[in-house]
Amino acid sequence: MSRRDVLLGALESAPRDLARLCAAAGEDGDEHGAAGVVAAMCEGEAAFRARLGDGAEDEPAAGSLGELAAAFAAERQRTLGLLRGLRPGEWQRPPAGADTGTSVRGLVQQLVDHDTLQLAELARLRSLARSGR
């Protein structure tokens, strides 16, 4: 399996992990804190695509925790469609108009890392809510 496939697989799994954590956060009574994390994930997704030259960033995300999780899943599908449309060699090039010193692959790795951090924050919030803090 190529590194590209591994990164795409990680991006594909995030919406499922997010949905699971959001369902648990709602059950534990910490929907408000979790909603802020998921809204940030939605906004980060649109910002990522903008860095790849896919139009302007979208409006800030708002809604219930379930609505935000669904919005993130839709945003991620747009991102995956964009990335799957790139030829393998395009992953090694800098993003169009970017002065970042990184490649598209590097940006994708940053997005995977962002997912990891945000999902860990949701798990932390859930743990705090369960412990009554």
C-alpha positions, 0 to 999 in steps of 0.5 A: 500500500502506498503512502498516498493510500494510507493518507486517503484511508486515514481521511476516509475513516475520520468521519466514522470516528467523529460520528462515534465520538459525537454520539457518545459526547451527546449521551454524556451531556457535553454536546456544546463543547464537542460542537465547538471541536466539530465546527473547527474541523468543518472550517479546517476542511474548507481551509484545506481545500482553499489552500489547494486552490479549490475556491474560497473558504466556506462560511463558519459551521453552525448547528447541532452536534449531529448536524455538524458531524454530517456537515464534516462528513460532506466536507470530507467527501469533497476533499477526498474527491479533490484528492482522488482527482490528482495524479500521483505526481501532483502529490509531490508538487507544492500547492498552487500559489502556495509559499509553504515549502511543502507538497500537497502530500505534506498538506494532506499529512497535516490534515490527518494530524489535525484530525487526530488532534481534534478526535483526541480532544473529543475523546478528552471532552467525553472522558471529562463529561463522564467523570462529572467534571 
